[in-house]
Amino acid sequence: MTDRHAGYVIVLSEDLREDDAQAMIDAFKLFRSVLTVEPIKGNPEIQIATHRARAEIEKKLWKALHGEGS
């Protein structure tokens, strides 16, 4: 059985200003399966769960609005 990865924590060598980090954030968004890229504020497990729940709700709402799956 293979372990599943929920996300990755990338440690920067030094703190970056938000505007200086934007190019790096944009680059990470290009990877397949990347849902969000944002600085970690608090518990990363909560951030992962929140973004997954939001994405699932958006997907269901999209299907409901466009009549898919009916």
Beta strands, then each sheet from edge to edge (+ up, - down):
end
